[in-house]
Amino acid sequence: MMVRPKLIDRRLALPGVERAAESGRITARLKGLLADPAGGVIGFYWPIRGEYDPRALMRELHAAGVRLALPVVVGKAQPLIFRPWHPGAKMARGVWDIPVPAGGDQVEPATLVVPLVGFDAESYRLGYGGGFYDRTIAAMALRPRTIGVGFACGRLSTIHPQPYDMRMDLIVTGEDG
């Protein structure tokens, strides 16, 4: 699908002022949605390729007592696993050189904050095409609350969802806040 590279280029080309403003609105909205530490582990992601950067929010949530986790790719076409993360956690280079927790027992997040390349009005997300999050959500014993996060420039009329595509419970962009 040729739309992915175009959306990534559009995201990377966001002017710094616009990126900062939209990121601030995304962070504010996520704070409101994730403020309750009684909701179990929250799975985040380590940002790549111009994605919204949740790391400052992750540090703030950790300081408030929220348990956090990051995904780890265990194999091609396999569901992700999640390991606990906290500021200062020992990290290793994972697939595509994305930092991942170097150790720790696998945890199952109650909420997943999922990066997106594109999204549509039906709350379907377009990722990088590997299907990792779709497989992960489908394989989880209890379906987590899913929040797709990205910049408004990724909005599409439809992603043309396939039967295996998992709809997000909510999409958060800087337009939302």
N, C-alpha and C positions, 0 to 999 in steps of 0.2 A: 504494500500500500504506500503510494508516494506521498501521502499526506503527512506521515510522521516526520520525515526530514524537514518539510516546510514548517511544520508547527514548532519543531525544535529550533530551527533557524530564527523563526519569529520570536520565540521566547528568549533566545540568546541575544537578539537585537534590541530587547527592551532597553530604553534609556535608563540610566542609573536612578534618576529622580523618580521616574514612573515605577520602576522595580521596587524601590524603597517604599514608596507610598502604598503600592498594592500589597507588598509584604507586610507592612504594618497593619493593614486592614485584615489580612488573612490571620495574622497572629492574634489580633483582638478577638476575632470570631472564634478561633480555635480555643483561646483561653476560656471563653464562656462555655464552650461545648465540653471541655475536658477538665473543668475545675473540680469535679468531685472525685477525690482520690479513692473513694469506696467502690469505684466502678471496676476494679481489677487492673491488670496490666494493660498498658497502652503500647501498642506496637507502632513505632515510627519508622523512618528511613533515613539514610545518610544521603544528602543531596548530591546530584551529579548533573552535568550538562544544563546548567541554568535553572534547575528546579527551585521552587520555594525552599528556603533554608530554615528548617524547624529547630536547629540546634540551640539557639538562645532560649526558645520556648521549652525545649526539653530540659535544659538546665534549671529553668525556673520551676517547672513542674516537679522535677526531682527534689528541689529544695523544699517544696511544699508537701513532700511525702508520697508523691505518686510513683508507682513502680513502672519502669519503662523497659522496652525491649527493642532490639534491632533485628532485621531479617538476615539470614544466612542462606546462600544458595548451596544446596548439597549435591545437586546434579542437574544436568539438562533435562527438561520436561518433568522435573520433580517439584512437589510443593516446597516452599520455603520452610525453614524452621526459624524460631525466634529464640534469642538468648538475651538474658538481662543486660541492661546497659545503665551506666551512671557516669557522671563526669569523672574523668580520670581512669575509667575502666581500661584494662589492657586490650588493645585492638590489634587485629591482624589484617593483612590485605586479602580480600576475598576476590570473587570473580569480577572482572573488569576493574580490578584494583580498588574496589569500593571497600572502605574500612568496615570490619565486622568485629563483634566481640570475640576475643581470642579464646574464651572458654565460658563455662557456666552451663548449668542444666537447661534443657529446653523448656520454654514456658509457652503457654497458649494465651495470647492477648484476648481480652474481652472487647477491646476497641482497636481497630487498625486505621492509622492515618496513612493513606495510600497516595503516592505521587502519581500524577497523570501528565501525559503529553497532550491529550485532547479529551473532550467530554461533550456530552449532548444534554438536551433538556430532560431526557428520560433517566438521567443519572448513570449512564453507562460511561466508562472511561476507556480511553485508548492509552495503552502503555507502550513499551518498547517492542512488543510483539512476541515476547517469550512465553507469555501466559502464566508467569510465576504466581502472580496474585490471584488470578482466577482459580488455578489449581489449589492454591493454599486455602482460600476461602471455602471452596467446595469440599476439601478434605478435612476441615476442622470439625471436631466433635460437636461443638456448639458454634453456630454462626456468630461471629463477632459483629459489633456495630462497625460499619465501614464508612469512612469519611475520605472521599477523594479530594485531593488538594492540588491546586495549580493556579496559574495565571489566567486571567480572563481571555487572553489572546489565543487560548487553546479551544475556545468554544467552536463547536461544529453543529450543523443542522442535525446530523446523525452520525454515529460511528458505524452504522450498519451492524448492530450487534448480532453475534452468532449464538447458537444455543448454549455454548460453554461460557459465554461472557457473563460475569457476575455484576449485577447492578449494585451501585453504591447506595447506601442509605441516604447519603447527603454529599453534595459537591460544594466545596468552599473555595471561592476565589475572592479577589480583592473587590469585585463588584458587589459582593454580598453584604458589605458592612458599612 
